[in-house]
Amino acid sequence: MAQPKPRFAKRGVILTAFLLLTAGAADTRTEEIRDRQGRLLGVIRTLRDGALEARDRLDRYRGKYIPSTRETRDRHNQLVSTGNTLAALLLCGDER
């Protein structure tokens, strides 16, 4: 006796799961920062309020750039520079 065909093809189920997983992330944008060998150093996420947040490869908070004030602040909320230097925070690692 022939097996009945599944209602949804595997491909459709995978696509549906992918859409469900990514639906909440539509309002934020993530940029990966990698070294020359292609190893992930961290990510920079655009938050809902327009600020940018840097997190290292272990998802530890490293700093934030606020476009309205044009200031980059580290994880201790200390002013690092004016302008966006979040990638430098990821490159330098934990110096404090």
C-alpha positions in Angstrom: 0.0 0.0 0.0 1.3 3.4 -0.9 2.1 5.9 1.8 0.0 9.1 1.7 1.9 12.2 0.6 2.7 14.6 3.5 0.5 17.6 3.5 3.5 20.0 3.4 6.7 19.2 1.5 9.9 19.3 3.5 11.0 22.3 1.6 7.9 24.3 2.6 8.3 23.3 6.3 11.9 24.5 6.4 11.0 27.8 4.6 8.2 28.3 7.1 10.5 27.7 10.1 13.0 30.1 8.6 10.4 32.8 8.2 9.2 32.4 11.7 12.7 32.6 13.1 13.6 35.7 11.2 10.3 37.6 11.5 11.2 39.3 14.8 14.6 40.5 13.5 13.1 42.5 10.6 13.3 45.8 12.6 17.0 45.4 13.4 20.0 45.1 11.1 23.2 43.2 12.0 26.6 43.6 10.5 29.3 41.0 11.1 32.9 42.2 11.8 35.6 39.6 10.8 39.4 39.6 10.8 41.5 38.8 7.7 41.2 35.1 8.3 37.5 35.3 8.3 37.0 34.7 12.0 34.1 36.5 13.6 35.2 39.3 16.0 31.7 40.5 16.8 28.6 42.1 15.4 27.2 45.6 15.2 23.4 45.8 15.5 21.2 48.7 14.6 18.6 49.1 17.4 15.0 50.4 17.0 16.0 53.9 18.2 18.7 54.2 15.6 21.6 53.6 18.0 24.3 51.0 17.1 25.4 48.4 19.6 28.6 46.4 19.4 28.8 42.8 20.8 31.8 40.5 20.6 31.7 36.9 19.3 30.5 35.7 22.7 27.6 38.2 22.7 29.2 40.4 25.4 28.2 44.0 25.2 31.2 46.2 24.1 29.7 49.6 23.5 27.2 51.9 21.8 27.2 54.6 19.2 24.4 57.2 19.4 24.0 59.1 16.1 22.1 62.0 17.6 25.1 63.0 19.8 27.7 61.4 17.5 29.3 59.7 20.5 30.8 56.2 20.9 30.7 54.9 24.5 32.3 51.8 25.8 30.7 49.1 28.0 31.4 51.3 31.1 29.6 54.2 29.4 32.8 56.1 29.1 33.2 58.4 26.1 35.5 56.7 23.6 35.3 59.2 20.7 33.1 61.3 18.6 32.0 59.5 15.5 31.3 55.8 15.0 34.3 53.7 16.2 32.5 50.6 17.3 34.6 48.4 15.0 37.7 49.6 16.9 36.1 48.5 20.2 35.7 45.0 18.8 39.2 44.9 17.4 40.9 46.1 20.6 39.1 43.6 22.8 39.0 43.9 26.6 41.6 46.5 27.6 39.9 47.7 30.8 
